[in-house]
């Protein structure tokens, strides 16, 4: 295919997806097996609550597993498990994985789990996590995976919101330097939660076997007596999973993904965006607790018929900074998808890339990076070292697949450092000024997407349509607000400059500064507080806390700061990476009382922002400048 025809391919597909979404997405839906094929793509009868393929019926697990076995590809590898932290490796063919999933679906069915029931999954990166997710999909249950690094409180609020019939957990997770017992965290979470599941299924790991209680079932024993069950077709519009964003305080915000639109969009994206094809090995070096793990460890590769890699390890330290290259070489990975933080960590440990030379990575065609802004230096270093395209892409937990990307399987575009390239089909991306009008090329504004969003994106917030509309659709009528600022250039390339709300990216993990503030504010000695995300050369961003203490205290501020750091670690988890809290005399505010977080963040990042005209006392900002500019304690 010539470059000209490739260019016409993207332009034609993108234009058609906006002008004729009905035809475009019904064509894409032909790549999925349907029990009842849809005759309609978009249902806008309840706009802005859109639904896709309203008259279709299917089963996601069938599309991920059974269809490949039925097509004669049952002996192809579906899942490769590589765990340097335990020294264990295993692999499952499509037939073997289907049989495991069917059996565990039988376990769930035997516990009374039926279509629409919720199941919370709190597990590390082990094959049973994937089996549990697919088993839920097999019987029409709704899974909600909670990242294993979250503390008991975070798990408890998700249990109360999802109200699961069953919780599935492992006895422990394993880090490079320690074992993390999960069962005590689960027990503590259920002691805090109002809702109580009927059963907990525990996968015992030899590194830390768990104490079991009355409602606890051993995974292996349950599997030994279970009967396999077949796939149960559900409506395309029925929920497949709930995934909670970290950008919330109080009641968590559960993104709801459907079955039909999700399957169509992910199947389309893996071939057209990531250039991965049936029989090839795709590796998303993320975690099943995050959206990347849902979309590109579990669902998209299996829907496509690829082999997916499940890696229980780190980019460095398991055992060294050559871990990524070792996995690529050993499993013949064709595409690696990870966060820029992982590449920066490798670069820090092995700046000359010496460890690469011990591994043959000739199978690798692309390195895809997402989860935070790809800085030009990391882009250049990885490109020079690997000799393959290093491809940025930008999306969110809410969208489930890329908003802006370089469509490497449809038509590779010239790369521009700092830009994830162009909007993907279905995403009518606009840069809006403060009046809601389109900003001219080169001008900064709010990144928004004209409704309807394409298939595979969030349907709503779990059991709260009003909150979905209020959170995402109310700022600009007819648009989904991404919460990011950015611009477009003359070629239509999109540049995403960062969050405009209270969510920061720490090593690719979206975390709420508001949730951290909630913890700091709960300390008895704290009068008020703020947490801002500041630029970090390794993790992208790290949180910095600033607190004003109550008057009349006779305590060492350093001791209070230490307690606050520990409290965030306990309530949010180590993933929050809050290591520095400064005690200050006052926080800068507007005259209406709004804390100037963005101004503080800009100063901490070395900029000299213009102070807003509504500032109450400019002297407060001036007093804070030396504190904000001192980053020596969090490096």
Secondary structure by P-SEA (a helix, b strand, c coil): ccaaaaaaaaaaaaaaaaacaaaaaaaaaccccccbbbcccccccccccccccccbbbbccccccaaaaaacccccccbbbbbccccccccccaaaaaaaaaaaaaaaaaacccccbbbbbbccccaaaaaaaaaaaaabbbbbbccccccaaaaaaaaaaacccbbbbccccccccccccaaaaaaaaaaaccccccbbbbbccccbbbbbccccccaaaaaaabbbbcccccccccccbbbbbcccccbbbbbbbbcaaaaaaaaaaaaacccccccbbbbcccccccccccccccccccccbbbbbbbccccccccccaaaaaaaaaacccbbbbcaaaaaaaaaaccccccccccccccccbbbbccccccaaaaaaaaaaccccbbbbbbccccccccccccccccccccccccccccccccccccccccccccccccccbbbbcccccccccccccccaaaaaaacccccccccccccccccccccbbbbccccccccccccccccaaaaaaaaaaccccccbbbbbbbbccccbbbbbbbbbcccccccaaaaaaaaaaaaaaaccccccccccccccbbbbccccccaaaaaaaaaaccccccccccccaaaaaaaccccccccccc
